[in-house]
Amino acid sequence: MLNPQFKSPTILHKKIATALTSFALAVQFLTRIPLNIGLTVSDQRLGLSVLFYPLVGLLIGTMLVLLSQLLPDQSLALNAGIILSTWVLLTGGLHLDGLADCSDAWAGGLGKPERSLEIMKDPAAGPIAVIILVLILLLKWTAIQSLLRVDSGLGFLLLAPFIGRLSILMLMLSTPYVRKNGLGCAMQKHLPKFAAMLIVCVSLLIYFWLTNIYSLLIVLMLIVGIRHLSIQRIQGVTGDVYGACVELVETLVLINLALAYG
């Protein structure tokens, strides 16, 4: 008589398949990497895919490190520009778009949640959004130049996209989602809370171990500040707030590391 485990896939195999599918869904949602995989999207899979957001950040960081190794050493400024441009192209400017929408909404919403949410839906970018985007990209470009000057700087390119996407989990665990019919609402509702908290705790410990307590505290203060401002302005978060948080956290991590090691 055949062992039952040979008649059908084991529970372990099913869990591995589910994890791989959720990771692929996270990659498709957060990047423009052409996987060409037809995935069946459900609310449960969307929620589970959020657990892999930090891993997608590591994937992006790894690609940036590999790119930096292929570039000649003649011009750090040009190399930093190429790395940053590739960074933006890999994500399709997804999080920059969220930052632009939040900048316009929080500047022009006049403290009214309905007005702020209406501005976030407007695809046009106002002058405040343009100014913020230019400043953020300039700060990133300058910090990347500093990190390219040191051998360990390339490794630190992994941390910024990793912690940036980890911030989405932190906001999902702590802040209500405003748009009840939005995609983020389904993600937050079906996010495995215990697994997400475990990932957040382990990731922050790793970041502390690789950097220092001051860098960790500054990052946490920024995320708390974004959460506080978002609740104050729109009584919760939206997908645009997630994107804005990713960009601001990435920039802060790069600046901290550039000041400490560059």
FENDARA-V127192 format. One record per residue. N is the residue number from 1. RES is the residue in one letter. PHI is phi as a letter, one per 20 degrees, with the letter a starting at -180 (* if undefined). Layout:
# FENDARA-V127192
n=N res=RES phi=PHI
n=N res=RES phi=PHI
This chain:
# FENDARA-V127192
n=1 res=M phi=*
n=2 res=L phi=f
n=3 res=N phi=f
n=4 res=P phi=g
n=5 res=Q phi=f
n=6 res=F phi=e
n=7 res=K phi=e
n=8 res=S phi=b
n=9 res=P phi=g
n=10 res=T phi=f
n=11 res=I phi=f
n=12 res=L phi=f
n=13 res=H phi=f
n=14 res=K phi=f
n=15 res=K phi=f
n=16 res=I phi=f
n=17 res=A phi=f
n=18 res=T phi=f
n=19 res=A phi=f
n=20 res=L phi=f
n=21 res=T phi=f
n=22 res=S phi=f
n=23 res=F phi=f
n=24 res=A phi=f
n=25 res=L phi=f
n=26 res=A phi=f
n=27 res=V phi=f
n=28 res=Q phi=f
n=29 res=F phi=f
n=30 res=L phi=e
n=31 res=T phi=c
n=32 res=R phi=d
n=33 res=I phi=f
n=34 res=P phi=f
n=35 res=L phi=f
n=36 res=N phi=l
n=37 res=I phi=d
n=38 res=G phi=e
n=39 res=L phi=d
n=40 res=T phi=e
n=41 res=V phi=e
n=42 res=S phi=c
n=43 res=D phi=f
n=44 res=Q phi=f
n=45 res=R phi=f
n=46 res=L phi=f
n=47 res=G phi=f
n=48 res=L phi=f
n=49 res=S phi=f
n=50 res=V phi=f
n=51 res=L phi=f
n=52 res=F phi=e
n=53 res=Y phi=g
n=54 res=P phi=f
n=55 res=L phi=f
n=56 res=V phi=f
n=57 res=G phi=f
n=58 res=L phi=f
n=59 res=L phi=f
n=60 res=I phi=f
n=61 res=G phi=f
n=62 res=T phi=f
n=63 res=M phi=f
n=64 res=L phi=f
n=65 res=V phi=f
n=66 res=L phi=f
n=67 res=L phi=f
n=68 res=S phi=f
n=69 res=Q phi=f
n=70 res=L phi=e
n=71 res=L phi=e
n=72 res=P phi=f
n=73 res=D phi=e
n=74 res=Q phi=f
n=75 res=S phi=c
n=76 res=L phi=f
n=77 res=A phi=f
n=78 res=L phi=f
n=79 res=N phi=f
n=80 res=A phi=f
n=81 res=G phi=f
n=82 res=I phi=f
n=83 res=I phi=f
n=84 res=L phi=f
n=85 res=S phi=f
n=86 res=T phi=f
n=87 res=W phi=g
n=88 res=V phi=f
n=89 res=L phi=f
n=90 res=L phi=f
n=91 res=T phi=e
n=92 res=G phi=m
n=93 res=G phi=m
n=94 res=L phi=g
n=95 res=H phi=f
n=96 res=L phi=f
n=97 res=D phi=f
n=98 res=G phi=f
n=99 res=L phi=f
n=100 res=A phi=f
n=101 res=D phi=f
n=102 res=C phi=f
n=103 res=S phi=f
n=104 res=D phi=f
n=105 res=A phi=f
n=106 res=W phi=f
n=107 res=A phi=e
n=108 res=G phi=d
n=109 res=G phi=f
n=110 res=L phi=l
n=111 res=G phi=m
n=112 res=K phi=d
n=113 res=P phi=g
n=114 res=E phi=f
n=115 res=R phi=f
n=116 res=S phi=f
n=117 res=L phi=f
n=118 res=E phi=f
n=119 res=I phi=f
n=120 res=M phi=f
n=121 res=K phi=f
n=122 res=D phi=f
n=123 res=P phi=f
n=124 res=A phi=f
n=125 res=A phi=d
n=126 res=G phi=e
n=127 res=P phi=f
n=128 res=I phi=f
n=129 res=A phi=f
n=130 res=V phi=f
n=131 res=I phi=f
n=132 res=I phi=f
n=133 res=L phi=f
n=134 res=V phi=f
n=135 res=L phi=f
n=136 res=I phi=f
n=137 res=L phi=f
n=138 res=L phi=f
n=139 res=L phi=f
n=140 res=K phi=f
n=141 res=W phi=f
n=142 res=T phi=f
n=143 res=A phi=f
n=144 res=I phi=f
n=145 res=Q phi=g
n=146 res=S phi=f
n=147 res=L phi=f
n=148 res=L phi=f
n=149 res=R phi=f
n=150 res=V phi=d
n=151 res=D phi=f
n=152 res=S phi=f
n=153 res=G phi=f
n=154 res=L phi=f
n=155 res=G phi=f
n=156 res=F phi=f
n=157 res=L phi=f
n=158 res=L phi=f
n=159 res=L phi=f
n=160 res=A phi=f
n=161 res=P phi=f
n=162 res=F phi=f
n=163 res=I phi=f
n=164 res=G phi=g
n=165 res=R phi=f
n=166 res=L phi=f
n=167 res=S phi=f
n=168 res=I phi=f
n=169 res=L phi=f
n=170 res=M phi=f
n=171 res=L phi=f
n=172 res=M phi=f
n=173 res=L phi=f
n=174 res=S phi=c
n=175 res=T phi=c
n=176 res=P phi=f
n=177 res=Y phi=e
n=178 res=V phi=f
n=179 res=R phi=e
n=180 res=K phi=f
n=181 res=N phi=d
n=182 res=G phi=f
n=183 res=L phi=f
n=184 res=G phi=f
n=185 res=C phi=f
n=186 res=A phi=f
n=187 res=M phi=f
n=188 res=Q phi=f
n=189 res=K phi=f
n=190 res=H phi=d
n=191 res=L phi=f
n=192 res=P phi=f
n=193 res=K phi=f
n=194 res=F phi=f
n=195 res=A phi=f
n=196 res=A phi=f
n=197 res=M phi=f
n=198 res=L phi=f
n=199 res=I phi=f
n=200 res=V phi=f
n=201 res=C phi=f
n=202 res=V phi=f
n=203 res=S phi=f
n=204 res=L phi=f
n=205 res=L phi=f
n=206 res=I phi=f
n=207 res=Y phi=f
n=208 res=F phi=f
n=209 res=W phi=f
n=210 res=L phi=e
n=211 res=T phi=d
n=212 res=N phi=a
n=213 res=I phi=f
n=214 res=Y phi=f
n=215 res=S phi=f
n=216 res=L phi=f
n=217 res=L phi=f
n=218 res=I phi=f
n=219 res=V phi=f
n=220 res=L phi=f
n=221 res=M phi=f
n=222 res=L phi=f
n=223 res=I phi=f
n=224 res=V phi=f
n=225 res=G phi=f
n=226 res=I phi=f
n=227 res=R phi=f
n=228 res=H phi=f
n=229 res=L phi=f
n=230 res=S phi=f
n=231 res=I phi=f
n=232 res=Q phi=f
n=233 res=R phi=e
n=234 res=I phi=c
n=235 res=Q phi=m
n=236 res=G phi=r
n=237 res=V phi=c
n=238 res=T phi=c
n=239 res=G phi=f
n=240 res=D phi=f
n=241 res=V phi=f
n=242 res=Y phi=g
n=243 res=G phi=f
n=244 res=A phi=f
n=245 res=C phi=f
n=246 res=V phi=g
n=247 res=E phi=f
n=248 res=L phi=f
n=249 res=V phi=f
n=250 res=E phi=g
n=251 res=T phi=f
n=252 res=L phi=f
n=253 res=V phi=f
n=254 res=L phi=f
n=255 res=I phi=f
n=256 res=N phi=g
n=257 res=L phi=f
n=258 res=A phi=f
n=259 res=L phi=f
n=260 res=A phi=e
n=261 res=Y phi=c
n=262 res=G phi=e
